[in-house]
Amino acid sequence: MTAIRAPAEITVFSGAFASQPLVFAHLLDEAAGLDLDHVEVCQGSGLRARLGGYFDPETVTKILVALEDDDTCVLFLPKAGTFEGSARLRTLGVFPGTLLRAAP
């Protein structure tokens, strides 16, 4: 199977969470109806590499600078649904990125 990179607008949020499951629990509490299959949580020592799977190096740097003291990035891929942020997740913005898709 061949894969291609398709352009996508990805909304990025940040916060401070001890684990990925806590992020998803927070989203379930705050925004019922989200499609969590289209939400990615990136945190820890591999943060730059995980973001690099979606964004070019310049955009990754912009996101990392915008994180300030937060340790968690939450990516809302196009089909995730609408989320405006919460007391624990702040919006960093919408960034141009790419998604890996199966080639037609």
N, C-alpha and C positions, 0 to 999 in steps of 0.2 A: 504494500500500500504506500502510495506517495502522499506526502503532506505538504501543504502550502501555508504561508503566513498571510492571514487576511487582516487588513487594517481594522481597527476598532477604537472607539472612544471609551476609555476606562476611567471610572470615577474612583478616586482614592481617598480613603479616610485613614486617620491615625488615632491611636490611643495607647494606653498602657494596660496590658493584660498578662497574667502569669502563664496562660496557655491558650492554644487554639480552641479547645472545647469551650473555654470561658467566653471567647469572642462569639462563638455560635450561640451559646446560651443567651448572651446579651441580645443578640440580634433576634432570637426567637421571642424574647420578652418585649423588645422595643418595636419590632416591625413584622408582625405576622403577615404572611402572604409573600414574603421574599422567596425567591427560588435559590436556596442555599447551594445548589449545584453550580451556580454561576457566581459564587463569592469565593475569593481566595484570601487566605490569611497568610501573611508573610511576617516572620519574626525570627530573631536569633542571629547567630553568627553568619548564616547564609543569606541574610536579607538582600544584599546587593545582587547576588547570583539569582535569587528567586525573582526579583524585580526585573533583572536582565532577560528573563524569559518572556517578558511582555513589552519592555520599553527599551529604547536605544540608550547608550551610556549617558548622554547629556540629560535625558529625562530622568534616568535613575538618580543622577546626582542632584537634580532639582528636588526630587521627592525626598531624598535622604536629608537634604538641608532643611526642608519644610517640616520634617519630623520633629525637630527640636529635641525635647526630652522624651518623646514617646518612643516605645520599643516595638510597636506593632503597626503594620500597614494592612489595611483591608481593601481589597480590590473588588469593585462591583463591575463585573463584566456586563456587556450589553443586555443580556436576558435576565439579570438578577431581579429587576424590579426597582421600585423607587424607595429611596431612604434619604432622609434629610439630615441625618446626623443625630446625635444624642448627647447627653451629659458626658458620656465616656468615649464617644467617637466623634472627632471633628473632621470636617471636610477639608481636604488639601486641594481639591480641584479635579477637573476632568483633563486627562492627558491622552495624547495620541499614542496608541500602542498597536500591538498585533496579537492575534490569536492563532494558534496552530489548528488547522482544519485539514480534514481528508480532502485530497484533490478530487475533483469531479471525474 
